[in-house]
Amino acid sequence: QVYLVESGGGLVQAGDSLRLSCVASGRTFSSYAMAWFRQAPGKEREFVASISWRSRTTYYADSVKGRFTISRDDAVNTVYLQMNMLKPEDTADYYCAAGQTAATDRRRYDYWGQGTQVTVSS
């Protein structure tokens, strides 16, 4: 079992930055691929970014490419999502997830956090 706790969300203005954190506990964090998904009101949960567990290869949704950066620090069991140049359409609940591969499909992830809310005003 892996337990994930997100933090760092909040209310910001368009163009601002935020950094989300996700701290993991339980089984060996370093052996899991990690990802961020988001879900806006009335919409399905969508892939944002992921990072593999060995090569640190990263993947991004086209909508955030060039603005968001995912990273991980296995020494402190934490994955981050640095979000720059935020837009109102980035408003959503952001979820951290752990799985065997750095997939874009949410069904490939076994463990999920409770989410942190990000609101971007125009």
Disulfide bonds with the S-S distance in Angstrom:
Cys22-Cys96 2.12
